Amino acid sequence: MLTVIASIIAFTAHYKNWTRIEPDKFQVLSGIYYQELKFTELDSVEFVERIPPMLRLSGFSAFEKGKGIYQEFKDSLTDEKVHVFVDNFSQQKIRLVHNDTLLTYINLKDSSDTQQLYDFFQGKIVLTEPAKK
């Protein structure tokens, strides 16, 4: 019985990306994978159809979902990790670059929710860009 309860809890935790938006940061949680992105550290936001081929360091891919820590093949000699929070591989993903070189890919189960999140991040990029002289 304990195994069944633990399985249900694990499934619920990984079932979707749980997000929270605070005044200065965005948080995403999916099972044991968590990331916090401060808006001041965002460098770019773009939609991509596919994520590049990567080596999975930890995490899983099943059906239309992929969660975990990955490493791009081109960066195999470095320790740059890519966080992936994909609820639906067939839909567009948001590619976030933060802290100059760190990558996060995210989408939500509903494409309209992903579009709203993309628009939100675009607004944060505009607001946090330094003033041009």
N, C-alpha and C positions, 0 to 999 in steps of 0.2 A: 504494500500500500504506500509506503514511504517513497518508493521508486516512482510510482505513478504520480504522486504529488510533486516530487522534484522535477519530473519530466514536464508536467503542466506548467510549472513555474518557469522553467527554462524556455519552453516554447513561447510563453507569453512575453518574456523578457526580450526574446529575439524576433518576435513576430513582426514588429515594425520599428521604425526609428522614432524614439521618444525625444521630442525637441522642446527646448525652453528658450525664450528670448527675454533677455534682461536689458536694462538700459545701455550697458556697455559691452555685452557679450552674447554669444549664441552658444548653447550647449546641446549636444546630441548624445543620446545613450541608446545602445542596442545590446542587450545582454551584458556581457562583461566589457564591451567596447564603449569608451566614453571619450569625447573630445570637447574642449572649450576653446572657442575662437573669440578673441577680443576684436571688436570692430576696428580699432586703431591699427591692428596688425594685418588687416586684409589688404592685399596688393591688387588682386584682380578676381573677377567673377566672369565665367562664361558657360554657355551651354555646350555640351558635347554629346554626340550620338553614342559613342563607344568610349570605354576607358581603355587605355593602352594595355598590351599584354604585360603582366606583372607576375612576380614571384610572390606567392602567398607565404608570409612568415607565420601568421596565425589567423584563425578565422575560418569561415566556411562559405561555400556557394551551394545553394540548393534551389531548384526550380528557378524562380525569377529573382532571387535574393542573393546578395553577396555582402558580407560584413567582415571586417577585420583589418589587420595591419598587413600591408603589402610593400613590395619594393620593386621599383621599375628596373627592367633589365639593364637599361643604360647606366643606372646608378649602382650596379652590383658591387662596386669597389668602395662605395661610401655607405654611410649609415642612415641615409635619408629614407624615412618611412612614409608611406602613403596611407592615409586612413580612408577606408571605403565603407560607406553606409548606403547601400543601394537596395531599395525595396522592390524595384522593378527594372530589370536589365533591358527590357524592350522599349522603355521610355528614355527621354533625354535625361542626362545627369548634369548636375551643377559641378563645375570644376572650380574650386577655390584655391587660390595661391595666397599663402600668408607667411609672414616672417621671411619674405624674399624668396624662399625656395621650397617651403613645405606645401604639400598638396593634400587636399581632401576632396573626395568625390561623394556626392550625396544626391539622392532623390527620395521622394516620398511615394507611397502607394498610388495616390491620386495625382495625375499629371497637373491638374489645376492647382493643387496645393504646392507642387514643385514650382510651378510658374510664379505663384505668389511669393514663395521663399526666394526665388531668383530675383524678382523685382525688389524685394526687401533688401537683399544683399547689394544690389545695384545702387539703391538709395544710400546705403551706408558707405559705399566706396566714394560716392560723390561728396558726402558730408565730411569724410575724414581725410580727403586729399588736402595737402598743404596749399595754402594760398599762393598763387603765382604772382610774381612781382613784375 
